[in-house]
């Protein structure tokens, strides 16, 4: 949960430090006092988009830091940070920090380690979930309904299996499609392919042939110079008083003192023996090299012709000379495929059919789970609606299996729609057709309550979701937020006294205008202070005794 929030130079907030506790925290204040600025500042620390207008006028830099405490229930968040090489000690808090300069430069930090804005946003999304007053319109989009249902049902493994099966089917279908297209094209080019193969077979290119030819060409091009050099070397080594003769004479001299036992003499004799062997080896190599020119199967002209033919063929096929053998195999395989097209296509069609059946089985299993989940969601949601003064509303989670395979996907073959009927006798219809703004807000809140046990985000923020409602409905909304705070830390920006009265902690945002305009937050620490603020919310600036009594009653009803 959020434990501490530090804000510096954000619009009207000059310096603000807030300690946050568990449960339900109400944020109240007059319109324009700066409640939205407070949320914008927190959003900055969570990696939201940074506007240069957030930096307080006259200041060079703004900064926000938000600290979060994690519990054993947040193991998935610990794993996330471990993957980012951010090690956490037991009991250590996570601190998200963001700075923004007046010229638009932004820096992000997690536990004082510089990170990208993207990583800061990923971390923030795992710690805080913000729901604005207009976010309820997300329920109007049918594409979100399936994700909501899957999240409620905990279908992660089934979704992974279905997605994997979908990928397998699509890969098999793509392979079949390409094979059909390739075969069709290959048939049209069969004669040309055969001509290319005949050329390659006649040429018979070999791997690394170019390197061998280049080496031979270099030797033959320098035959005369090399021949003279080899002959001179043989003469120097083998002539009278040459190296071979000198080593032999030295060996003879040492042999005369061979009866004298001395390690140095033995080592010297061994060295001379090795030298004699090396000289003999060198003479043999030079003899071979010298005579090799006469034994070459290819002349220099033949090598040039061969290289020209290989390079011309490589240009025709758009590849290196070394790739010509592979190209020959590929063309031969294409021709073989044409000759055995029925067998090849039959194998690919069989593979595609099998992959489709695997996907269909996985999608069916997911669909069956969704049917069960839909019934459970309907039951739990309908139990919540009367508490929100929506007792006449009928809710249906409709699941239809799509017949057109073109509409199937990695999330299965179901279309999920949330339908409501707001009046008795009315047929359930899509939300956007029948639900009013106030009804949508309460429906969204009901969704949040029933899904509270599924959500793994520790801190939820609601920004004026109770806008436009009052009386018993507002009281019901407050009760639901209170229930939600049993599973999460909940911060709610509200104009409703009924909601504020349910809070465990109450922050009042105000704006002072002495020498400069500043937004401040006053944390109410007693029943009297809370009563005065709730009375103000009931009656306005001129607080009456009746308003105080009503406020005391609202607070007292919670205590009771």
LOGUVO-388734 format. One record per residue (C-alpha): y negated, x negated, z; residue in one letter. Coordinates in steps of 0.5 Angstrom, whole numbers, plus 500, padded with zeros to 3 digits. Example, Ala and Ser with C-alpha at 12.3 -4.5 7.8 and 13.67 -1.06 7.14 Angstrom:
509475516A502473514S
end
This chain:
500500500X493498499X491495506X484492504X478492499X473488498X467489493X461485491X455487487X459493483X453497480X450500487X455497491X452490494X457488499X463493502X469491506X474497507X481497511X486502509X491505513X497509511X497517510X492521506X485518506X479523504X473520500X467525500X460525499X455528495X455528487X452521485X453518492X458513488X465515489X467514482X463507483X468505488X474507484X471503478X471497482X478498485X480499477X477492476X482489481X487493478X486490471X482496468X477495462X471491465X464493462X458489463X454494466X459494472X455488475X449490479X442489476X439482478X446479480X450474476X457476478X461481481X468481484X473485487X479484491X485488493X490487498X497490498X502490503X510491501X516494504X523494503X522500499X518495494X524491492X522492485X515490486X518483489X522482483X516483478X512478482X518473482X519473475X512471474X513465478X509468484X513467490X512471496X513470503X516475508X510479510X505476505X500481502X499481495X492480493X489482486X482479485X477480479X471477477X466479472X459475470X453479467X455476460X462479460X466473462X472476466X477472471X483474474X487472480X494474484X494470491X489466488X493464482X489464475X493469471X491473465X488480465X494483462X499480468X493483473X494490469X502490469X501488477X496493478X500499475X506497479X502498486X497504484X497510480X491513479X490521477X483523474X481531474X482531466X489527467X492534468X491535460X497530459X502535461X499539455X502534450X510535449X511528448X510527455X515532457X521528456X519522459X517526465X524530465X528523465X524520470X525526475X533525473X533518474X536517467X534510466X542507465X543513460X537512456X539504456X546506453X543511448X537506446X543501445X547505441X541507437X540500435X547499433X547505429X540503425X543496424X549499421X545504417X540499414X546494412X549500408X543502405X541494403X549494401X548500396X541497393X544490393X550493389X546497384X541491383X547487382X551491377X545491373X544483373X552482373X552479366X546474368X549473375X556471371X551466367X548463373X555462376X558459370X552454369X553452377X560451376X559447370X554443374X558442380X553440385X555437391X552437398X548430399X549428392X541427391X541422396X547418393X544418386X537416389X541410392X545408386X539409382X535404386X541399386X541399378X534399377X534392381X540390379X538383376X534381382X539383387X544380383X540373383X539374390X547375392X549369388X544365391X546367398X553366396X551359394X548357400X553359404X559357400X557350397X558343400X554342406X553350406X553354412X561355411X562348411X558346417X561351421X568348419X566341420X563343427X570346429X574340427X569336432X570340438X578340436X578333438X576334445X580340446X584337451X578336456X578343460X571345460X569352460X562350456X567347450X571353450X565358449X562354444X569353440X569361441X562362438X564357432X570361431X566368431X561365426X566362421X569370421X562373420X560368414X567369411X565377412X558376409X561372403X566378402X560383402X556379397X562378392X563386393X556387391X555382386X561385382X560392384X554393379X560391373X564397376X559402377X562409373X555411372X549408368X542408370X541413364X547417366X544418373X537420371X540425366X544428372X538428377X534432372X540437371X540438378X533438379X532443373X537448376X534447383X527450380X531455377X534458383X528456387X531452392X533445394X538441390X542440397X542448397X545449390X552449393X551455398X547458392X553458388X557461393X552466394X552468387X560468387X560473393X555477389X560478383X566479388X562484391X561488385X568487383X570490389X565495391X569501393X572497398X566493401X562500401X568503404X568498410X560499411X560506411X566506416X562502420X556506419X560513421X563509427X556507430X553514429X559517433X557512438X550514438X552521438X556521444X551517448X546522446X550528448X551525455X544524456X543531453X548534458X544530464X538533462X540540462X543539469X536535471X532541468X535546472X534542478X527541476X526548475X528550482X524545486X518546482X519554483X519553490X513549490X509554486X508559491X505554496X500553491X498560490X502560483X507565486X507569479X508563475X515562472X516555469X522553464X524546462X527548455X531543452X533544445X538539441X535537434X539539428X535534423X538527424X531524422X528527428X533523433X531517436X532511441X531517447X536521444X536528440X533533445X526536444X524537451X518543453X515545459X514553458X510557463X509565464X503566468X504573469X510578470X513580464X510575460X515570456X514563457X510559452X507552452X502550457X496549453X497557451X497560457X495555463X488555465X485548468X486550475X493552474X494546470X491542476X496545481X502545476X501537476X500537483X507540484X510536479X507530483X510533490X517534487X517527484X515524490X522521492X523518484X516515484X516507486X509506486X506505493X499508492X497514489X489516487X487523486X480523483X477530484X484534482X482540486X475541482X474548481X478551486X477553493X479558499X487559500X488555494X484549496X488549503X495549499X493543495X491539501X497541504X501538498X497532498X499531506X506532504X505527498X502522503X509522507X512518501X506514499X499512501X494517498X487517496X483523494X476524492X475531494X469536494X474541498X473541505X480544506X483538503X478533507X481537513X488535512X486527511X489522516X483518515X476520512X471516508X464518507X460515501X453515501X447512497X441509501X434508498X430504502X427498498X433498494X439503492X445501495X452505496X455505503X462507506X462510513X469511516X469517520X472515527X472521531X473529531X466530531X464526525X469529521X467536523X460534521X462532514X466538513X461542515X456539510X461540505X462548507X454549508X450543504X445539508X443545512X449545517X449551521X453553527X458557523X459551518X461547524X465552527X469553521X470546520X473545527X477551525X480547519X481541523X484544529X489548524X491541522X492539529X496545531X
end
